[in-house]
Amino acid sequence: MIIITQVLLISLSVGLLIAGIQLYRLQNQLSAQRKSFKKIHSELNASSSSSIGLGNRLLSLEKQMKELKSRHQDMVSFGSDDQYQKRTYKQASQLALMGATIDELKQSCELSHGEAELLSHMNLTSSH
């Protein structure tokens, strides 16, 4: 009976030793996984921060692009208005050379009174 007890104690001791070794390995694995998790968490935070920064920069660039498009459209519109105005003044100048009155220049070319007077006066002085 003593032998059986000793064998049982030895078996229990070996079992406890094996269980202790397994526990030690599992604790080491858990520690390594925690370190890995912390590293991944840190990298994820850095990635998130840079993504937010890039997103903000992209929004800023989109806003600038909209402003530039708007300015470009204004410039194109201004250029076409400018071309229309040049054509109107040229037409008014030709009418003034042909003897159109100030009222005729105002009505046909949509000029202000001062513009019509100036064109009429300039064309009178250039024809003499």
Secondary structure in CASP SS format (residue, H / E / C, confidence):
PFRMAT SS
TARGET T0000
AUTHOR 0000-0000-0000
METHOD secondary structure of the structure
MODEL  1
M C 1.00
I H 1.00
I H 1.00
I H 1.00
T H 1.00
Q H 1.00
V H 1.00
L H 1.00
L H 1.00
I H 1.00
S H 1.00
L H 1.00
S H 1.00
V H 1.00
G H 1.00
L H 1.00
L H 1.00
I H 1.00
A H 1.00
G H 1.00
I H 1.00
Q H 1.00
L H 1.00
Y H 1.00
R H 1.00
L H 1.00
Q H 1.00
N H 1.00
Q H 1.00
L H 1.00
S H 1.00
A H 1.00
Q H 1.00
R H 1.00
K H 1.00
S H 1.00
F H 1.00
K H 1.00
K H 1.00
I H 1.00
H H 1.00
S H 1.00
E H 1.00
L H 1.00
N H 1.00
A H 1.00
S H 1.00
S H 1.00
S H 1.00
S H 1.00
S H 1.00
I H 1.00
G H 1.00
L H 1.00
G H 1.00
N H 1.00
R H 1.00
L H 1.00
L H 1.00
S H 1.00
L H 1.00
E H 1.00
K H 1.00
Q H 1.00
M H 1.00
K H 1.00
E H 1.00
L H 1.00
K H 1.00
S H 1.00
R H 1.00
H H 1.00
Q H 1.00
D H 1.00
M H 1.00
V H 1.00
S H 1.00
F H 1.00
G H 1.00
S H 1.00
D H 1.00
D H 1.00
Q H 1.00
Y H 1.00
Q H 1.00
K H 1.00
R H 1.00
T H 1.00
Y H 1.00
K H 1.00
Q H 1.00
A H 1.00
S H 1.00
Q H 1.00
L H 1.00
A H 1.00
L H 1.00
M C 1.00
G C 1.00
A C 1.00
T C 1.00
I H 1.00
D H 1.00
E H 1.00
L H 1.00
K H 1.00
Q H 1.00
S H 1.00
C H 1.00
E C 1.00
L C 1.00
S C 1.00
H H 1.00
G H 1.00
E H 1.00
A H 1.00
E H 1.00
L H 1.00
L H 1.00
S H 1.00
H H 1.00
M H 1.00
N H 1.00
L H 1.00
T H 1.00
S H 1.00
S H 1.00
H C 1.00
END
